[in-house]
């Protein structure tokens, strides 16, 4: 049951992110949530560092050894506060479940801020 809830949560997260990024504002311009960092801004983070970012206003997740800052997306998440259950932790298993279309894998890269240090 918990696995189904986790998969549903992750699915809602990425569908909502896709909708948020592609939604047009009233002026006709795309709403930008967060731009992909330049190579200069790309860092490596330890799991301990990521775990400190576990709040509504400061929410990071790990997916397949990459770190994503989804803070700007928390309020838009269609699953409500469910996204906060994985804040500061690894979300790889749920993200790579069968519920995601291929577009989600490109979408998440917009939130990438670095690599996970091993």
MARVO-41260 format. One line per 3 residues: number of its first residue (from 1); for each residue x, z, y of N, C-alpha, C, CB. Coordinates in steps of 0.05 Angstrom, whole numbers. Atoms other than C-alpha are relative to their C-alpha. Glycine has a CB too. Layout:
% residues N
NUM> X:Z:Y:X:Z:Y:X:Z:Y:X:Z:Y | ...
This chain:
% residues 118
1> 17:0:-24:0:0:0:18:0:25:-19:24:0 | -18:-1:-24:57:17:48:14:-26:4:21:22:-4 | -13:26:-2:91:-49:33:-19:-20:13:9:-11:-27
4> 20:18:-12:27:-87:51:-3:6:29:-27:2:-15 | 2:-7:-29:22:-48:116:24:-9:15:-4:31:2 | -24:8:-13:94:-63:132:1:-31:5:25:8:-16
7> 1:29:-2:86:-137:118:-20:-9:22:-7:-13:-27 | 21:6:-20:22:-139:160:11:6:28:-25:16:-5 | -12:-7:-26:58:-103:217:20:-20:10:13:27:-3
10> -20:20:-7:116:-151:217:-12:-27:7:21:-3:-22 | 14:25:-5:70:-211:213:-13:1:28:-21:-5:-22 | 14:-3:-26:29:-186:272:21:-1:23:-16:26:2
13> -21:0:-20:93:-174:311:9:-28:7:24:17:-10 | -11:26:-5:119:-244:303:-21:-20:9:14:-10:-24 | 22:17:-10:53:-279:313:-5:6:29:-26:3:-17
16> 4:-8:-28:43:-240:377:23:-9:17:-3:30:2 | -23:9:-16:114:-256:400:-2:-30:5:26:7:-15 | 3:29:-3:101:-329:388:-21:-7:21:-8:-13:-27
19> 22:5:-19:35:-327:426:9:8:29:-25:16:-8 | -8:-10:-26:66:-287:483:20:-20:14:13:27:-2 | -20:18:-11:124:-335:493:-11:-27:6:24:-3:-19
22> 11:26:-4:84:-398:487:-24:-1:19:-7:-13:-25 | 23:-1:-17:25:-375:528:7:-9:29:-13:28:1 | -5:9:-28:20:-408:596:-12:20:19:-12:-29:4
25> 12:-16:-21:10:-367:658:-19:-17:16:23:12:18 | 20:14:-16:-43:-386:708:13:-22:17:-15:19:18 | -14:21:-17:9:-426:748:9:-23:-17:24:13:14
28> -8:22:18:22:-470:687:28:2:-10:-4:-25:15 | -27:-3:9:92:-445:676:-1:19:-24:19:11:22 | -1:-18:23:111:-412:610:9:28:8:19:-12:-21
31> -8:-28:-4:116:-337:610:25:5:-16:-23:19:-8 | -25:-6:14:186:-316:593:2:30:-5:25:-10:17 | -2:-28:8:193:-251:555:29:10:3:-10:4:-28
34> -28:-8:-2:268:-248:548:16:-25:-8:7:24:-19 | -16:23:7:320:-302:548:22:8:-19:12:-13:26 | -22:-5:19:373:-309:495:25:6:15:4:-25:-18
37> -24:-7:-15:437:-275:517:21:-21:-4:10:27:-10 | -22:18:2:498:-316:531:20:11:-20:13:-5:28 | -20:-10:18:557:-311:485:16:23:11:20:-23:-8
40> -14:-22:-13:589:-265:536:-15:26:-5:3:-5:30 | 16:-24:3:531:-216:529:-5:8:-29:-26:-4:14 | 4:-5:28:531:-218:453:19:21:-9:3:-26:-17
43> -17:-22:8:557:-153:424:-5:7:-29:-6:25:17 | 4:-11:27:563:-116:358:-9:29:4:25:-3:-17 | 11:-27:-1:524:-52:347:1:13:-27:-29:0:11
46> 2:-14:25:527:2:295:-29:8:-5:18:26:0 | 27:-8:7:465:25:258:-8:25:16:-3:5:-30 | 5:-25:-15:472:92:294:-7:-7:29:25:18:0
49> 6:9:-27:472:56:362:-29:-11:1:20:-20:10 | 26:12:1:410:17:343:-22:21:-2:-3:-21:-23 | 20:-21:5:374:80:319:-8:15:26:11:19:-20
52> 7:-14:-25:376:108:390:-21:-15:16:26:3:17 | 19:16:-14:331:52:414:-27:-1:-16:11:-29:5 | 23:-3:17:267:76:381:-25:9:16:6:20:-21
55> 22:-8:-17:218:84:439:-16:-24:9:10:16:24 | 17:22:-11:162:43:469:14:-17:21:-26:12:12 | -13:14:-22:204:25:529:29:-9:-7:1:17:25
58> -27:7:9:269:16:490:-1:-3:-31:20:23:8 | 6:5:28:255:-16:422:18:-22:-11:-30:-7:-4 | -17:20:14:308:-50:379:-6:1:-29:30:7:6
61> 2:2:29:303:-74:308:23:-16:-12:-28:-13:-8 | -21:14:14:352:-100:257:-14:-19:-20:20:19:-15 | 10:19:20:336:-164:218:24:-16:-10:-22:-19:13
64> -21:15:13:387:-192:170:27:2:15:-8:-29:-4 | -26:-6:-13:448:-159:203:2:-10:29:22:-12:-16 | 0:6:-29:428:-181:274:-18:21:14:-10:-29:5
67> 15:-20:-15:401:-135:328:-17:-14:21:20:20:14 | 20:12:-18:339:-153:368:-12:21:19:-22:-15:-16 | 13:-17:-20:314:-120:432:-28:-11:5:17:2:27
70> 27:9:-2:239:-126:428:-16:18:20:-14:0:-27 | 12:-19:-19:225:-75:484:-21:-14:17:21:12:18 | 19:14:-18:191:-127:528:-25:-10:-15:14:-24:13
73> 22:10:16:144:-145:471:-19:22:-10:11:-16:-23 | 15:-22:12:119:-76:450:-29:1:10:14:26:6 | 27:-2:-11:59:-75:497:-18:-24:-7:2:2:30
76> 15:24:6:39:-146:477:-5:-3:-31:15:-25:9 | 1:2:29:44:-133:402:-29:2:-9:17:22:-14 | 28:0:9:-23:-151:369:-7:23:-19:-7:-26:-13
79> 4:-23:18:-14:-94:319:2:27:15:20:-1:-22 | -1:-25:-15:-11:-43:375:26:15:-4:-23:19:-7 | -24:-16:3:37:14:365:13:-2:-28:-7:29:4
82> -12:3:27:51:-7:293:29:-10:1:-17:-19:-17 | -28:10:-3:114:-42:318:20:23:3:1:-19:24 | -17:-23:-5:142:26:336:9:14:-25:-13:20:19
85> -8:-12:26:145:47:263:27:-9:-9:-21:-7:-22 | -27:10:8:208:5:254:19:0:23:-3:-28:-11 | -18:-1:-23:238:18:322:26:14:-7:-14:14:24
88> -26:-12:5:312:32:317:8:-2:-29:0:28:8 | -5:1:29:313:12:243:0:-29:-10:-20:17:-15 | -1:26:12:319:-46:195:-27:-10:-8:18:1:-25
91> 26:12:6:259:-93:190:3:-25:-17:-14:-6:26 | -6:25:15:291:-147:146:-20:-6:-22:27:1:-11 | 17:4:24:248:-137:84:-27:-11:8:-2:25:-16
94> 26:9:-9:182:-144:120:0:-26:14:-12:21:17 | -1:25:-15:204:-200:165:2:-24:-18:24:1:19 | -4:23:18:225:-245:107:-21:-1:-22:27:1:-12
97> 22:1:19:159:-235:70:-13:-28:1:-21:21:6 | 13:26:3:115:-294:50:-20:-7:22:-14:-2:-26 | 20:4:-20:69:-286:110:9:-16:24:-10:27:9
100> -10:13:-24:113:-320:161:4:-30:-4:26:12:8 | -6:28:-2:115:-393:179:28:-4:10:-20:-15:18 | -28:5:-8:181:-426:196:5:3:30:8:-28:-8
103> -4:-3:-29:169:-423:271:8:28:8:-25:-7:14 | -6:-28:-6:176:-347:270:30:4:-1:-14:19:-19 | -29:-4:3:249:-353:249:15:-9:25:10:-14:-25
106> -12:9:-25:266:-392:312:-8:19:23:-8:-29:6 | 10:-17:-21:223:-347:356:15:26:3:-30:6:-5 | -13:-26:-1:258:-283:338:27:-2:13:3:12:-28
109> -27:3:-12:325:-311:362:0:4:30:11:-28:-6 | 1:-5:-29:300:-305:434:4:29:7:-28:-9:10 | -3:-28:-5:304:-230:426:27:11:-10:-22:15:-14
112> -25:-8:12:373:-228:393:20:9:22:13:-22:-17 | -19:-10:-19:424:-185:430:28:4:-12:-9:26:12 | -26:-4:12:480:-180:379:-1:2:-30:13:24:10
115> -3:-3:28:505:-168:309:1:30:-8:25:-15:-10 | -3:-27:10:503:-106:266:28:3:-11:-22:6:-23 | -27:-6:10:572:-76:254:-3:10:-28:15:20:18
118> 1:-10:28:585:-65:180:18:24:-4:9:-22:-19
